[in-house]
C-alpha cells in the first residue's frame, strides 16, 4: 500500500482514525486511504517528507529544571494538624 507523509494544517489537530491519537505537528507517515486523501484535498493536512517527519521526531535538548512540586494534600493536612496543636 502506498504511504503518504502528512502533517496537520496550521492550527489544526487531526486524529488518526486507526489509533484515535492526534498526528504530531511535524507529521506522520500514514496509509494512502480515502480518509487521508480527502483531508489533503480539503486542506486539513499538508504533504511533507519523510525527512521532515524524522527531523521532528529527533530528541530535543534537555528540558529546563522542573519547578518544585506542590505539597500533596496529605502533607498539607499534617501541617494543618500540627499548627492546631
Protein Blocks (a to p, Z undefined) as FASTA:
>chain_A
ZZddddddehiacddfklopacdfkbpcddddfklmmmmmnopaccddfklmmmmmpccd
dddddddddddfklmmmmmmmmmZZ
